[in-house]
Amino acid sequence: MAIDYQGLAVKGVQALSPYQPGKPIDELARELGLNPAEIIKLASNENPLGPSDKALSAAKQALSEFCLYPDGNGFELKQALAARLGVEMSQITLGNGSNDVLEVIARCFADSDSEVIFSQYAFAVYPIVTQAIGARGVSVPAQDWGHDLDAMAASVTDRTRLIFVANPNNPTGTVHEAPAIEAFLEKVPANVLVVLDEAYCEYLQGEQYPDGIKLLSRFPNLIVSRTFSKAWGLAALRVGYSISSPAIADILNRVRQPFNVDTIALAAATAVLGDEAYLERSREVNTAGIRQLEQAFDAMGLSYIPSAGNFIAVDVGEKAQEIYQALLSHGVIVRPVAGYGMPQHLRVSVGLPEENERLVEALSQSLESVAGQGV
């Protein structure tokens, strides 16, 4: 007798659509017969500088230990994070990327009787983990492509257990300054946990922007999540973490899988925290790249969403999918975001100056060719 394994899956999982990552370089090379060395990927908000020399050296040294299980508690990385951030090690939860931490949080504090609030156009993982655990997702309409914090606070009910807030937000790049985040937290009941996702916080410069970790003492229901995948340049190694009260961290660490961060990743992440020059260079390249892309889009008459991250969502019109495909033929990978409800936008990661220039040239040619096809 044939068994319907799809039918055996829990209700929330059955209805999920898989997360669609940016297209890998090798995949595009195979599909179109292109030289991988001539393809540029500006799709996944990765650091265009490549890895830090300190991180690379530490990773190489750790290779001799990959026959052993990693330190399940991540002592050295936690110690380095605690020293850098001014927190206690007992406040830290490590994850296999920040996505891992976000899922652990959802599993710990929400269930099928719960509601989880997030914004329209926010990171896809929020509705995915909500649906996977059977909770009810409450998507609050965005305001100017970003979080409407007042509306999100007003959406809290007796069933609300979690609120996800990305600051800066992916894929729109919008950001809220410190007073707005603090005013929002003051409105949220103490029994509702707020996850402030600061995956792109290292790109923020200026006292007007919030540092979620400094708010923890005032708001014990706050959890701050961060990652080493962006400004720190360790996307492939998958290292993320959260900072919370020790009581919340204790719960998270009960559910967190043992050995969820491997030895090489732990070594590289610990080392890169000591490479301040690399972080500063990452910021400089990103600031210049954002400016370069904005000026190019302005010259091309394209509207875009001003971004505080290391990417820009640019409006290329109703034929965005065709333009995306045309860019692929030029060996340029960007990210279509129709799945986020933004069918006219493409999200472009900031690259090195020459990569940004090539993107601009390919986009100009693609816009022209697609427009010509419609005549």
N, C-alpha and C positions, 0 to 999 in steps of 0.2 A: 504493500500500500504506500503510495506516495504521500509524504508528509509536507505540509505547507509550512516551511520554516519561517517564511515571511510572516505568516499568521501567528507564529509563536512569539514574535518580538513584542515587547511592551508597546502600548499605544503611542507613546511619545516618540519612540524610535522609529516606528513604522512611517510616520509622517515627515521625518527629517529629510532634508536635501543635503548631500555631502558638501562640506566646505570646499570651495574651489580655489586652490592656491595659484600664484602666478606661474605661467608656463615656464618649465625649465629650459635652459639653453640647449641641452642635448636633444630634448624632445623636438624642439623647433628645427634643429639641424637635420634630424632624421626625416621629419615631415616634408621639408622643402628642399632638402639636399644642399643646405648651406654649410659653410665652414664655421664650426663652433667658435673659432677664434675671432671671427668677424661679427659675431652677434653681440649686442649689448642688451642687458636685462635691466629695465627700469620699472619693475613691476611689483616688487615685494618689500620696498622700503628698507633695503639692505644698505650697509655702509659701503660707499664706493671706494674707500681707501684701502680695503683689504684688512686683514687682521693686524693688530698691534704686534710689534716685534717681541714685546715682553710676553704677551699672551701666547704667541707662536712658540717661543722658546720654552715656556712652562709646559705647553701641551706636548712638545717633543720629549721633554724629560719624563713626562708621565706615561709615555707609551710603554715603558718597560714594566709597568704595573698593571697592564690591562688583563692579565690572567687572574687578578684578584678583584673581589668585590670592592666598590668604592666605599668611602666613609659615609655610611647611611645618615649621619647627622650633619655632614658638611661642616665640620668644626672650623677649619681654617677659613673657609669662605664666609661663614657666619661671623667669625671674629673680625675679619677685614671689613665686612659690611657694617657691623656694629660700631667699629672705630670710625669709619667714614661718615656714617649717618647720625651718630650720637644716640644710638638706641641700645637696648640690651639684647643679647643673643637669644633670650627667651621670647623675644617679640618677632623673630624671623621664621618664616616658612619658605623652604626652597622648593622649586618646581622644575619640571622638564619643560622649560619655557614658561612664560607667564600664563599661557593658555591652560597649562596643567593646574596652576594655582587657582585660576578662575573656576575651573570645573570642581576642584576640591571644595572651594567655598560654597558653591551651589549645592553639592551633595551633603555638606555638613549642616546647612541652615535652611534648606527649602525642600519641600516634598510635594506630593500631588494635591495637598490641601492649601498650598501656598501660592502667592502671587509674587512675581519678580518684575520690577520696573526697569526699563531701559528706554533710550531715545530712538526715534526714527533716524535712519542713516548712521547708526552706531555700529560698533564692531560686531561682526557676524557671530562671534563665539557666544555672546550673551544670549541671544534667542536659542542657539543650538544647545547650550548646556541646560537652559531652562526647560526646553521641550524634552530633552533626553531624560530628565528626572521626573517628568510628568507634571511639572508646575505650570501655572498659567502665566504666560508672558503678557505684560502690559506695555505696548509700544506707544510712547507719548510723541505726538507730532512735533517735529523739529521747529525751531525758530531761526530763520536765516541760516539754514543748513546745520545749525548746532543745537545743543541741548536747551530746551526750555525748562530751566530749573524750577521756576515757580509752578509750572504745570505738572512737573514730575512730583514735586512735593505735595501738590493738591491731589494727586492720584493715589496717594497712600490710603489703604483701607485696613481693616482688622486682619486681613489675610496676607498683607504685604510682609515679606521677610527680608527681601534683598532689593537694593537699588544699585545698578551699575552706572557709573559716570566715567566716561573717558575724557581726559583733559591733558593734552590735546586729543581731539577725537580723530579716529580713523574710520572712514576714508575721507572725511571732509576737511580735516585740518583745523577746525574751529577750536577756540580755546576761551575759557572763562578766567578772568582775573581773580585775585584772592578774595576781595570783598564779596563777590557773587557766590563763590564756593562756600565761604563761611556762613553767609546768610541762608543758603540752602541747607547746610548741615544743622543750623539752629532750628529749622522748621521740621526736620525729620524726627519722629519719635525715637526714643532711646532704644526701644526694642526692635527697631528696623536697622539692619546693617547696611551701610553704604560702602560700596567698593569703588574707590577712586583709582581708576586705571591710568597710571602715569608712564606708560610705555615710551612716550616721546619726551618726557620731562627734561632730559638733559639738553634738549635743543632750546629750551626756554631760558632767556637771559633778561634779568630785570626783576626788581623787587616787587613789581605789581603782580607777578605770577605766584600762585600758591605753591608751597612746598607741603604736600600732604602730611609728611612725617611730623612737621611742626604742629599739626592740628590734632594729633592723636591724644595728647594730654587733655584737650578740651572736649573731644568727642570720642568716648570709649567705644562707640558703635561703628567707628571708621576702620576700614582696612585699606591700605595703600598697596597696590601691586605695581611692580616694575620689571624690567627685562634687561638682559645683556645683549639682545639681538639687534638693537638699532645703533645708537651712538657708540656703544662699546664694541660693535663689530663681531659678535659671536653668534650670529643667527643659526649656523649649522650645528652648533654645540648644544643648543636648547637649554638655556639657563634663565630662569625667572625667579622671582621671590615676592613675598608680601611682608609687610610690616603691620603689626596690629598690637592690641593689648596682649600680654602674656596669656590671659585666659582664653582669648580667641585663638591665638597661635597654638595653644595646647590642644584644642579641639581639631584644628586643621592638621596638626602633625599626627593625630591618631588615625586619620583617614588617608593621609598622604602615603603613596606607595613607598616601600623601602627601596633604597638605592635608585631613586628616580632621577638623580643627577649623576652622570658617570664621572670617573676619576679624571679623565682628560678635560672635561668641561669644568669641573671644580677647580683644577689647577689653572686653567686659562683665565677663568673669571676672577680668581683671587689675584692673579698677576696683573690683569688689565686695570684693576682698581688702583694700582700704583703707577699707572701710565697717564698722568695728567696731561702731558704734552699731546698724546694721541687724542684725548677727549677734546682738547682745545682745537686741534687741527680739524677734527670731525665737525665741530661747530662752525669753524671758519669756512670750510668747504661747503657746508650746507647753506649758510647765510648767503654766500656768493652765488651758489647754484639757484637758490630760490629767486634771487634778484635777476639772474640771467634768464630764467624761464619766464618770470613775470614780464620782463621787458619784451621777450620774444612773442609771448601770447598777446600782449598789448599791440605790438606792431602787426600781428596777424589778424587783429580784430576779434580775438577769442576771449570770451569771459571765463573767469576762473574763480575759485573760492580761495580767498587769502588764507594761507596755511601757516601754522605754528609748528608743523612737523617737518619731516624730511621728504615731503611729497606735495604735489598739487593736483587737485581735481579740476580738470579743464573741460569746458563745455564745447564739444565739437559738433553738436547738432544731432538731428534725428538719425543720421547714418553712422552713429558711433561704432557699431559693431563692424560695419564695412571698413571704416577707417582703421580700426584695430587690426583687422585682417591685412589691410594694405601695409600697415607698419610692419607686420610680421614678415611680409615679403621683402622688406628692406632690411631685415635682420634686427629689428628694434622691437623689444617686448615691453609693453606697458600693461596696465590692468584695467579691463572693462569692469564697470561697477553697476551694471544693470541689476545684478542680484541684490544690490543695496537699495533698489528703487531709484537709481540715478541713470536711466538709460541713455542720456545724452552726454554723459561725462566719461572721460578716461582718467584714471589716476596715474600720475607720472611720478616715479621716484626721482629724487635728485641724484645725478651722477657726477662724475668728474667734468670739468669744463668742456672737454672735447666730446664727451658722451652726450652732454646736454645739447651741444651744437649739432651733433649728428641727429639727435631726436628732432630738433627743430626743423632741420632740412628734410628729414623723412616725413614729418608731419605735414609740412607745406606741400610736398609732392603728393602725399596721400590724399589730402583735402582736394587738391586739384584733380587728381585722377578719379576720385569717387564722384566729385561734382560733374566731371565730364561724362561719366557713365550714365548720369541721370538726364542728360540732354536728349 
